[in-house]
Amino acid sequence: MAGATSTEMNAVDRTVKAQEIPPQSPTHQPSPDSHASTVATPEDSEKEVIDSENHTSNENSVDVTTTPNAAAPLGPSPQDPEASRTKLQTTIIMLSLCASVFLAALDVSIITTALPTISEHFHSNAGYTWIGSAYLLANAASTPSWAAGVFFIGSLLAATSVSIGMLIVARAIQGIGGGGLIILVNICISDLFSMRKRGAYFGLIGMICAFASAIGPLLGGVFTEKVSWRWCFYINLPITGTVAIALFFYLHLDNPKTPVWDGLKAVDWFGSLLIVGGTLMVLLGLEFGGVTKPWDSATVICLIVFGIVVSGLFVLNEWKFARYPVMPLRLFKHASNVAALGVCFCHGFVFISASYYLPLYFQAVLGATPLLSGVYLLPFALSLSLTSAMTGIFIKKTGKYLPPIYFCLTVMTLGFGLFINLPRKATWSKIIIYQIVAGIGVGPNFQSPLIALQTLVKKSDIATATATFGFTRNLSTSISVVVGSVVFQNEMLKKSAELIKALGSVVASAGASVDIVKDLPAAGREVARDAYWGSLRIMWIIYVAFAALGLAISFAIGQHVLSKEHETTKVGLAEQEKLRLEAKQGKKTRDVEAGVPVVQANGEGEKALA
């Protein structure tokens, strides 16, 4: 589960005690950027912790606009763990983390231009959507500790697949590993750098993730046309091995040795099964509805209804029964946190549609080859990568993450609105400009909402919050691909009277018929391409609506000071259990990433003390 395995077994309980807050007189006002935390332990007196909160609440609840030294130099303090790493070590670590994210994101879209060829190779139209969806759904479903190893095995199986069923299973295994790679990279960066500096590094990761997702169709087209579609998966093997070796020698984080059996018992397996099962049932219901079965069929209705019920049971389990929940409900106590996750969902839902369905537009409507469809996607890839990197620099310099969020969602809504007007015939000025506008809108929000989320959660919840953010994004992309496919194929079915003459029975899986279209007589080819074009236009309307929804939600996100100091974190199951018991006893802790004091009672909820 995204957040379950990696978080609970390795890095769920991130409690901080890097330095004690010195006694202060009532007249002493420390710097607003102070980031030292005091964690209540059985040996601490409650009075000492409460006094510390009283003296630091004003310090941390400051308005960003009135912080005089918000843009002060970012050099590490003497106690800063960042100072113990050389520039070479940091460079090697970041290159390895970037390579991990690149591979995980690349595999989302590298098969989009190869899908028609793969479907034709295995003589299967039915598996078209699930080759992509299997990866995305499994991506959302689990983030194991040995993500790189699982990803390696999945890639090897996918490259050597001998049937469509084997390929779909291999893609699911890949997705499990890929989900772990992306989320664990974000957790590592949270451990390695201060909140303020994270903006730049998250921006870099966002740029790599965005660029990989957008460049994937081009690489997929090159491999499909020049070598073999199997190289879409073989490419992962040498890079994954190199990354694993580099991180083994250079990435050193606090990672106490939790016994394997204790770690396995700590995982919320029941919650993981509930959310995966509920999500899968809803997606299957949407996938079947109107295409393979009528919307009012018992199968479709039961899948959707029981999927929603099981998802509700997941919420109940996280609230009442889970000892170490996959997604603690206390993360949702702040409206700002809920809004940040909502923006994350809408952004992921909209972004993946361009990487997944623009190649379909290029091939099905414009008649491009797989290679050219990847080339045509470059304006989108380059623009979003550039804006993602620039956003990271902006956040590092200013400490403000709200302007990029607002800007992104506004321009993204405009850009995807322009996609509705993509021309039936190749008009390159429109095609290029529309993609650039959409790319500029997509780029800034790969990591900005994550920083907004981390500013209001306890340090011990940073890993869980990061995993929840990753799960939300992965879930949104998997749902997006299925919803887009459902809308597209249902629109194609409405045109069945015309299409049967041109495409015959393959209309049931329209996307897999792209290669057939170019071999049709001129009249039939034009009818088919008109149908593709009209269906895609309706599909883009859905994504514009979600972009606008994200913009509306974003106004509930609050702005908070981003600390410039970084402190080491304590992890381990024993440390998490100690925090859980202290929370159950009603002890107060000051344990928030951005420096905002909180009170945690009975293990749930948190209240900012202004």
FENGI-V973011 format. One line per field, one symbol per residue. burial: b if it has 24 or more other ideal C-beta (glycine too) atoms within 12 Angstrom, else e. A space follows every 50 residues. Layout:
burial->???
This chain:
burial->bbbbbbbbbbbbbbbbbbeebeeeeeeeebebbbbbbbbbeeeeeeebbe ebbebbbebbbbebeebeebeeebeebeebbbeeeeeeebebbbbbbbbb bbbbbbbbbbbbbbbbbbbbebebbebbbbbbbbbbbbbbbbbbbbbbbb bbbbbbbbbebeebebbbbbbbbbbbbbbbbbbbbbbbbbbbbbbbbbbb bbbbbbbbbbbbbbbbbbbbbbbbbeeebbbbbbbbbebbeebbebbeeb bebbbeebeeeebeebbbbbbbbbbbbbbbbbbbbbbbbbbbeeeeeeeb eebbebbeebbebbbebbeeebbbbbbbbbbbbbebbbbbbbbbbbbbbb bbbbbbbbbbbbbbbbbbbbbebbbbbbbbbbbbbbbbbbbbebbbbbbb bbbbbbbbbbbbbbbbbbbbebbeeeeeeebbebbbbbbbbbbbbbbbbb bbbbbbbbbbbbbbbbbbbbbbbbbbbbbbbbbbbbbbbbbbbebbeebe ebbeebbbbbbbbbbbbeebeeeebebbbbbbbbbbbbbbbbbbbbbbbb bebbeebbbbbbbbbbbbbbbbbebbbbbbebbeeebbbbbbbbbbbbbb eebbebebbe
